[in-house]
Amino acid sequence: MDLEKKLVLKSTYEEVERLEGLLTTLQTHIGFNDELYARLMLTVSEAATNGIVHGNKLDKSKSLTIIATFDGAILSFTIQDEGEGFTPSEVPNPLAEENLLKPSGRGIFLMKEYADEVLYADGGNTLILKFEVPS
């Protein structure tokens, strides 16, 4: 079963709440379990928040586009912002002692922990999250 859904968010914190509708629709169509739903909610909302805050800098004239695709085995999310991009390898390690008490900086780490694959493209403006869907 191939499936594609698209969601465009304005660059505000409130818009991230619209992800729940997308994920619920995907769960209904694909039939994945609540454990995967929770992983998706954490990971995709973190990615969307990063794109809105760090990529688009909360600029309401910019948008964040999320495209979810399912090929029968892998559920992928392509998240694209309109910011300046970044180099993922230059993000400080949140587990380094000097970063442990910082209030932010764990988003990329969390995404890598919960997604089965994390890829970047377009100079850091595009993030691809992949999840294996148990049959």
ZIMOLIN-V813975 format. One record per residue. N is the residue number from 1. RES is the residue in one letter. OMEGA is omega in whole degrees, -180 to 180 (none if undefined). Layout:
n=N res=RES omega=OMEGA
n=N res=RES omega=OMEGA
//
This chain:
n=1 res=M omega=176
n=2 res=D omega=-176
n=3 res=L omega=174
n=4 res=E omega=177
n=5 res=K omega=-179
n=6 res=K omega=178
n=7 res=L omega=177
n=8 res=V omega=-178
n=9 res=L omega=170
n=10 res=K omega=-176
n=11 res=S omega=174
n=12 res=T omega=178
n=13 res=Y omega=-176
n=14 res=E omega=-178
n=15 res=E omega=-179
n=16 res=V omega=179
n=17 res=E omega=-180
n=18 res=R omega=178
n=19 res=L omega=-178
n=20 res=E omega=178
n=21 res=G omega=178
n=22 res=L omega=-177
n=23 res=L omega=177
n=24 res=T omega=177
n=25 res=T omega=179
n=26 res=L omega=180
n=27 res=Q omega=179
n=28 res=T omega=-177
n=29 res=H omega=-174
n=30 res=I omega=178
n=31 res=G omega=178
n=32 res=F omega=-174
n=33 res=N omega=-177
n=34 res=D omega=177
n=35 res=E omega=177
n=36 res=L omega=178
n=37 res=Y omega=-180
n=38 res=A omega=177
n=39 res=R omega=180
n=40 res=L omega=-178
n=41 res=M omega=-180
n=42 res=L omega=-172
n=43 res=T omega=-177
n=44 res=V omega=178
n=45 res=S omega=176
n=46 res=E omega=179
n=47 res=A omega=180
n=48 res=A omega=179
n=49 res=T omega=178
n=50 res=N omega=180
n=51 res=G omega=-179
n=52 res=I omega=-175
n=53 res=V omega=-174
n=54 res=H omega=180
n=55 res=G omega=-176
n=56 res=N omega=177
n=57 res=K omega=180
n=58 res=L omega=179
n=59 res=D omega=-175
n=60 res=K omega=178
n=61 res=S omega=180
n=62 res=K omega=180
n=63 res=S omega=177
n=64 res=L omega=-178
n=65 res=T omega=178
n=66 res=I omega=176
n=67 res=I omega=178
n=68 res=A omega=177
n=69 res=T omega=177
n=70 res=F omega=-177
n=71 res=D omega=-178
n=72 res=G omega=179
n=73 res=A omega=-176
n=74 res=I omega=174
n=75 res=L omega=-177
n=76 res=S omega=175
n=77 res=F omega=174
n=78 res=T omega=-176
n=79 res=I omega=-176
n=80 res=Q omega=176
n=81 res=D omega=-179
n=82 res=E omega=-178
n=83 res=G omega=-177
n=84 res=E omega=-178
n=85 res=G omega=179
n=86 res=F omega=178
n=87 res=T omega=-176
n=88 res=P omega=-178
n=89 res=S omega=180
n=90 res=E omega=179
n=91 res=V omega=-178
n=92 res=P omega=178
n=93 res=N omega=-178
n=94 res=P omega=179
n=95 res=L omega=176
n=96 res=A omega=-174
n=97 res=E omega=-178
n=98 res=E omega=-179
n=99 res=N omega=-174
n=100 res=L omega=-176
n=101 res=L omega=178
n=102 res=K omega=-176
n=103 res=P omega=-180
n=104 res=S omega=176
n=105 res=G omega=-178
n=106 res=R omega=-174
n=107 res=G omega=-179
n=108 res=I omega=177
n=109 res=F omega=180
n=110 res=L omega=180
n=111 res=M omega=179
n=112 res=K omega=179
n=113 res=E omega=-172
n=114 res=Y omega=177
n=115 res=A omega=177
n=116 res=D omega=178
n=117 res=E omega=178
n=118 res=V omega=-179
n=119 res=L omega=176
n=120 res=Y omega=178
n=121 res=A omega=176
n=122 res=D omega=177
n=123 res=G omega=179
n=124 res=G omega=179
n=125 res=N omega=-180
n=126 res=T omega=178
n=127 res=L omega=177
n=128 res=I omega=178
n=129 res=L omega=-180
n=130 res=K omega=-179
n=131 res=F omega=174
n=132 res=E omega=180
n=133 res=V omega=179
n=134 res=P omega=-179
n=135 res=S omega=none
//
